[in-house]
Amino acid sequence: MIEFQNVSFAYEKDRPVLKGLSFQIEKGESVGLIGANGAGKSTVMKLLLGLIDGEGKILIDGMEVRRDTLSEIRRKLGFVLQNSDNQMFMPTVYEDMIFAPLNYGLSREEAEARVDAVLERLHLEELKHRYNHKISGGEKRMAAIATILAMEPEAILMDEPTSALDPYNRRIVINTIRELEQTKLITSHDLDMILDTCDRVILRSDGQIAADGSAQDILNNRVLLERHRMELPLSLKGKSNT
């Protein structure tokens, strides 16, 4: 579904953020992308969406990410931003959700049916006609996820989906992520959330992949995490054997 082939990128000359990065994510996988600040996690997302250009090759469902393929690539990918205020740009939740389906060529009747189906699936019917500036942070994060699901993407990218949420809303978002059937790539410093939602973890450090394996193996490895300036998930502290 997603493939990086020897991808490199630098914001400043001679200071690469990514160095020959290569990995694959299969259809239906849920993968956590972790690392200390500056490890290039958000850069990976930007490259996938074609917001920046690097060296090497990136494939989405077998299609190379290039300027002339971006329109089709972006129909395959849904991106949930860290700050929902940067994503929800229409007055109401309904208007945000229906915007993309209408622009994809659906009739209003078809688009409305899709919006209603997503809201029902996420148990968010009461948010449909609410104004975005009058809903809570947790509600806005859920509405942002609903907006992406209304696009029916094949893969969902999420950047810090639980940041700045209280424990109650954090748990709702985690449960929702776990139920999503799409391929998922999630970046976060919330390692407990990654443990709850991802089967696989890719640990980024110094422009490269430091570890790639099961979430349980990597997130339970105290020595590995501390070597790369991270700590065990809170739920595993006192339980790790490595």
BELLINDA-V925184 format. One record per helix or strand. SS is the DSSP state (h for helix, s for strand). FROM is the first residue (numbers start at 1). LEN is the number of residues. If there is no record, write none. Layout:
BEGIN
ss: <SS & SS>
from: <FROM & FROM>
len: <LEN & LEN>
END
This chain:
BEGIN
ss: <s & s & s & h & s & s & h & s & h & s & h & h & h & s & h & h & s & h & s & h & s & s & h & h & h>
from: <2 & 15 & 30 & 41 & 55 & 63 & 67 & 77 & 84 & 92 & 93 & 108 & 125 & 131 & 132 & 137 & 155 & 167 & 183 & 191 & 200 & 208 & 215 & 222 & 234>
len: <11 & 11 & 5 & 8 & 6 & 2 & 10 & 4 & 3 & 1 & 11 & 14 & 3 & 1 & 3 & 13 & 5 & 13 & 5 & 7 & 6 & 7 & 5 & 6 & 3>
END
